[in-house]
Amino acid sequence: MKKIWHKIPEQVKRLSVLLIVIVAVFIVANSLLTPKDFGLVGHYRAGSIQENADRELKYAGQEACADCHDDLWKLKNANYHKNLSCEVCHGPSINHTNDPDQFKPEIPRDRTFCVVCHEYNTSRPTGYPQIVSEAHNPRKICVTCHNPHNPTPPQAPKECSACHAEISSVKSVSSHMDIPCTKCHVTTEKHRLHPREFRPTKPVDREFCGQCHSQSAKADKFIPRINMVTHEPRYVCWQCHYPHLPEAQ
Amino acid sequence: MEELIQHLTPILKEVWGYIFPNEIELHWGILIVLYPYLTGLVAGAFILASLVKVFNVKELQPTYRLAMLTAMAFLIVAPLPLLGHLGHPEKSYEILITPNSASAMAMFGFVYAWYLMAVLCLEIWFEYRRDIILWAQKETGIKKWIHKIISLFSKDISEKAIHFDKKWVKIITIIGIPSAFLLHGYVGFIFGSIKANPWWSSVLMPIVFLFSAIVSGIAMVLILYMIITPIRGKELDIVCLDKLASYLFYAMIIDFSLEALDFIHRIYESEESINILAYLVSNKLFISLIVIQLFMGMLIPLAMISLIKIFKAPSDLKKMVYFISAILVQVGIFSTRWNIVIGGQLFSKSFRGLTVYKITFFGLEGFFASVVIFCLPFVLLYLLTKILPPWEEARNP
């Protein structure tokens, strides 16, 4: 044993001592600094679950609302706002559920509240109910005409632009401005009341555009014509031309 | 709130197209640009040092120890931008005591510790051991004790022990090359593995990072060697400079080819993000990518070095060209990091808009903080050269 010890070079012995010290310090530090409940249920302190559970509650949850206001709750759940929880509009209300007389939840009546979701914005999906608040009954508060628990519009929108404002504004400056929407989209009356269940049709083939743009079309002379046989026969028209603004490149 | 509005209002005016609300402000700023830049210099300087020991490039011997100390100085400072950015540096030990092997970022502590302890410290220790022992014998006072402690009170300077040291320097350098690749390849991996970001997500990212690191590391050692040597009143070794410039040139050719490959691959693939990325490159990143990174940082130095090599210029002109090229390369590589880190956050995930990065001057994430962090390695290098002089004349015969 002594012979082997002497054979080990001096620098290796010294480095080994240093290595042992580093490893020992790491092991001791690890055992002292790692929280005792770390890793019991996952890569975190198990105690943090309790710490989070102990935090003060602010929201009651819509089931608590339903206990007393089941008529409103059922009405909301049967209509367009069914995916919203009561406290989205009425604010955190655990105090109200604990002491209904002392604390009253918020009832937003301001015109600025509904437009947080319903102001016209290009990023919102088409068909989503949007208004330009400056032009939409500017002096009335929303709840005068719309029941927030059943927000179906009191009157079905007359114009397509009421919901499809972006398309409408683009089309209004295009060469297709005089073509009514229903020329290309067959739209049933039911679409006005139930826009997602009853969708309008869309053109499906090249011949649809060819009604005006083919060389044999019986349409005004100023309308651009193409040879339907030779003009990009493998594509449908709207792969290259945006029908609501056909002059766009 | 008022402060936030004041901060965001000028940015909002420069937003182009449509972006999501949480994309207005960049989360990774100049400190995160500095981090891959600094780690790149470490890896590059180490690879340069390894050329001497593993590949036996004798001409580079004058820069070997300087390169090792440069790598050390930059490695010690490398985590500071991260600590500054994350805040709570007092909690940083937690990634070591509760290792999370599923997180690339959380494993950084181990990659870093391995590289610092098992590679750099050990190699420097074996390389310097004999000199430290001899210095300690001649010195008095605090310096003697510093050297004694660093040598771990080692005394054996027999022929056999010195031979053992040399053998181990070589072995550690061989282990060190993949480790340096791991350290900087890992930084590239962090970006390359973010699949939600088309500017970053690329398997080539680690390897592109690595070669740009080698470029920047060689250029940095060249700059340091060319500044320090005249200050010390010594002559520059022109053979060594020629060799450094040659390796810089080769590394730049590989780096340029890899970046061009990445670029061509992206254009040929033409994924849905290509339009916004093309817009990003031709607008917000035009100066930093096309002008600084590509022309100033890559093509001009490449052209200058190749002209010098072709026309066999006089040595004074050579020195000037090498120095200017190395400075341009540094600016170019910093710009590369900028374009990756900042560029990757400038476009919206909707692929329909761009935001803008406004750098602040003060504060922990500001311009001055990053200047201080950038200067720190040079201060550290100065201290290291005082304790472990890398100069030829300091070596004991």
Interface residues (C-beta under 8 A of the other chain):
Chain A: P9 E10 Q11 R14 L15 V17 L18 I22 F26 A29 N30 L33 T34 F38 G39 H43 T122 S123
Chain B: Y18 Y93 E94 L96 I97 T98 N100 A102 M117 L122 W125 F126 R129 L152 F153 S154 K155 D156 K160 A161 F164 D165 S350
